[in-house]
Amino acid sequence: MAMLTSALLLGLQYALLALGVYITFRVLNIPDLTVDGSFVFGAAASAALCVAGHPFFGLLAAIGSGAAAGLVTGLLQTKARIHPILAGILTMNGLYTVNLAVMDGKPNLSLIGKPRFYEFLYTLFPDANKDALKTAAVAVICAVVVALLILFFRTVFGLCIRATGDNEDMVRASSINTNAAKITALALANALVALSGGLIAQTGGFADVNAGGGMIVVGLASVIIGEVVCGKRRLAGALVSAVVGSVIYRLIIALALESAVFSANALKLISAVIVGITLSVPAIRTALAQNRQKREALRDA
């Protein structure tokens, strides 16, 4: 039960990362590698303000820092005409130095004995389980974020962003500023990624400058698992499926590490295998359907 609770809490926190990856990968149709840097940027900003005694401002700072990182990547893509993958790599590499500076030059920032955003719940519900309170708080944040995203992408500008990802040339021909749409989407996506990093830093009790390695894989795995389990749906359903995929991904990781087969050192290998399997599911389904059709055709003949 403790393992399941921990996996659920982690899954909900990483769900914000998955939502950010979904916006760039599915809505905008752009591979964005800024994620690995903006995740740590959010964690560093959140942890630094926790040390200063302002945990709630830490979460707001995480959102702002991620949006700034996405803004830089967007400007590199749209104004400097740099390839999206290279633009993300440049921002990610630059953020390593920025993150060290935010953490006062330290590679690791501990929050032991420092205030966290969820601690006010302990005074409101002194008899409740602390892990359950943390999970409930993060679940509420995820629900609010999903609801706000659904409302945003139903606005005129949100529809322009979606249209830019579907057919940029057509949108540009309609006199819509596609550069503004890209920059806004990248800023929004990385703000969510950084918020995920800020939440994880506060619940985990530390921020590490190397914590962002492989975050793009985690986000993609969550999005793809959600699509495999829930099917490809319209925007509202797709956002919910990304959250579901994140929780399932964390449960799979927890179960794999709980077994005697894998050690904690195999975490990245397990992640890569999960992503590879989930990516191949559509191709496997198509192949099985084609084989079934061939057998039926031969039977009818």
VENCOR-V550567 format. One record per residue. N is the residue number from 0. PHI is phi in radians with two decimals (none if undefined). D_CENTER is the distance of its C-alpha to the mean C-alpha in whole Angstrom. Layout:
BEGIN
N&PHI&D_CENTER  N&PHI&D_CENTER
END
This chain:
BEGIN
0&none&25  1&-1.09&24  2&-1.13&22  3&-1.15&20  4&-1.11&20  5&-1.12&18  6&-1.13&16  7&-1.14&15  8&-1.09&14  9&-1.13&12  10&-1.07&10  11&-1.21&10  12&-1.20&9  13&-1.30&6  14&-1.08&6  15&-1.14&5  16&-1.07&1  17&-1.09&3  18&-1.13&5  19&-1.11&5  20&-1.14&5  21&-1.06&8  22&-1.09&9  23&-1.37&10  24&-1.39&11  25&-1.82&13  26&-1.30&14  27&-1.52&15  28&1.07&15  29&-2.24&15  30&-1.33&13  31&-2.05&11  32&-1.62&12  33&-1.09&11  34&-0.87&8  35&-1.07&10  36&-1.54&12  37&-1.21&10  38&-1.04&8  39&-1.22&12  40&-1.03&14  41&-1.13&12  42&-1.12&13  43&-1.15&16  44&-1.13&17  45&-1.12&17  46&-1.16&19  47&-1.08&21  48&-1.34&22  49&-1.13&22  50&-1.06&25  51&-1.38&26  52&1.63&26  53&-2.25&24  54&-1.15&21  55&-1.22&20  56&-1.13&21  57&-1.09&18  58&-1.18&15  59&-1.13&17  60&-1.14&17  61&-1.09&14  62&-1.06&13  63&-1.14&16  64&-1.17&15  65&-1.13&12  66&-1.09&13  67&-1.12&16  68&-1.11&14  69&-1.12&13  70&-1.09&17  71&-1.09&18  72&-1.07&17  73&-1.09&18  74&-1.17&21  75&-1.11&21  76&-1.25&21  77&-1.57&23  78&-1.61&26  79&-1.54&26  80&1.04&25  81&-1.57&23  82&-0.97&22  83&-0.93&18  84&-1.16&17  85&-1.16&20  86&-1.07&19  87&-1.12&15  88&-1.14&17  89&-1.07&19  90&-1.14&17  91&-1.04&15  92&-1.16&19  93&-1.12&20  94&-1.20&17  95&-1.03&19  96&-1.17&22  97&-1.07&21  98&-1.11&19  99&-1.09&22  100&-1.15&24  101&-1.10&22  102&-1.57&22  103&1.05&26  104&1.38&26  105&-1.68&25  106&-1.29&23  107&-2.47&22  108&-2.14&22  109&-1.51&23  110&-1.98&23  111&-1.11&26  112&1.41&28  113&-1.74&26  114&-1.19&25  115&-2.12&21  116&-1.16&20  117&-1.58&21  118&-1.21&24  119&-1.14&26  120&-1.17&25  121&-1.13&28  122&-1.37&30  123&-1.28&30  124&-2.24&30  125&-1.14&32  126&-1.64&33  127&-1.41&29  128&-1.19&27  129&-1.16&25  130&-1.12&22  131&-1.15&22  132&-1.15&22  133&-1.09&19  134&-1.11&17  135&-1.12&19  136&-1.09&18  137&-1.18&14  138&-1.08&15  139&-1.13&16  140&-1.07&14  141&-1.07&11  142&-1.09&14  143&-1.12&15  144&-1.10&12  145&-1.07&12  146&-1.09&16  147&-1.16&16  148&-1.14&14  149&-1.08&16  150&-1.13&19  151&-1.13&18  152&-1.31&18  153&-1.69&21  154&-1.35&23  155&-1.07&25  156&-1.19&22  157&-1.08&19  158&-1.14&21  159&-1.11&22  160&-1.09&19  161&-1.10&18  162&-1.17&22  163&-1.08&21  164&-1.20&19  165&-1.35&21  166&-2.72&24  167&-1.13&24  168&-1.10&28  169&-1.15&29  170&-1.14&27  171&-1.13&29  172&-1.16&32  173&-1.57&31  174&1.15&31  175&-1.72&28  176&-1.32&26  177&-1.22&23  178&-1.10&23  179&-1.10&22  180&-1.11&20  181&-1.13&18  182&-1.07&18  183&-1.11&17  184&-1.13&14  185&-1.16&12  186&-1.12&13  187&-1.11&11  188&-1.08&8  189&-1.29&8  190&-1.11&10  191&-1.17&7  192&-1.08&5  193&-1.17&8  194&-1.09&9  195&-1.03&7  196&-1.10&9  197&-1.14&12  198&-1.13&12  199&-1.15&12  200&-1.10&15  201&-1.29&17  202&-1.34&17  203&-1.39&17  204&1.61&20  205&-2.89&19  206&-2.21&17  207&-2.16&17  208&-1.19&18  209&-1.76&17  210&-1.27&14  211&-1.50&11  212&-1.09&13  213&1.46&11  214&-1.14&8  215&-1.13&8  216&-1.17&10  217&-1.07&8  218&-1.12&5  219&-1.11&8  220&-1.05&10  221&-1.11&8  222&-1.10&9  223&-1.23&12  224&-1.07&13  225&-1.06&13  226&-1.21&15  227&-1.19&17  228&-1.32&18  229&-1.68&18  230&1.43&19  231&-1.32&18  232&-2.17&19  233&-1.21&19  234&-0.93&16  235&-1.04&16  236&-1.14&16  237&-1.18&14  238&-1.14&11  239&-1.13&13  240&-1.15&13  241&-1.13&9  242&-1.14&9  243&-1.07&12  244&-1.08&11  245&-1.12&9  246&-1.14&12  247&-1.10&14  248&-1.03&12  249&-1.18&13  250&-1.13&16  251&-1.10&17  252&-1.05&16  253&-1.11&18  254&-1.14&21  255&-1.14&21  256&-1.28&22  257&-1.25&24  258&-1.28&26  259&-1.46&29  260&-1.35&28  261&-1.98&25  262&-1.85&25  263&-1.12&22  264&-1.22&22  265&-1.63&21  266&-1.05&18  267&-1.20&17  268&-1.11&19  269&-1.08&18  270&-1.06&15  271&-1.11&16  272&-1.13&19  273&-1.07&16  274&-1.11&15  275&-1.06&18  276&-1.16&20  277&-1.16&17  278&-1.16&17  279&-1.48&21  280&-1.01&22  281&-1.03&22  282&-1.15&25  283&-1.14&26  284&-1.07&27  285&-1.11&28  286&-1.10&31  287&-1.11&32  288&-1.13&32  289&-1.14&34  290&-1.12&36  291&-1.13&37  292&-1.12&38  293&-1.13&41  294&-1.09&42  295&-1.15&43  296&-1.16&44  297&-1.19&47  298&-1.16&48  299&-1.19&49  300&-1.25&51
END
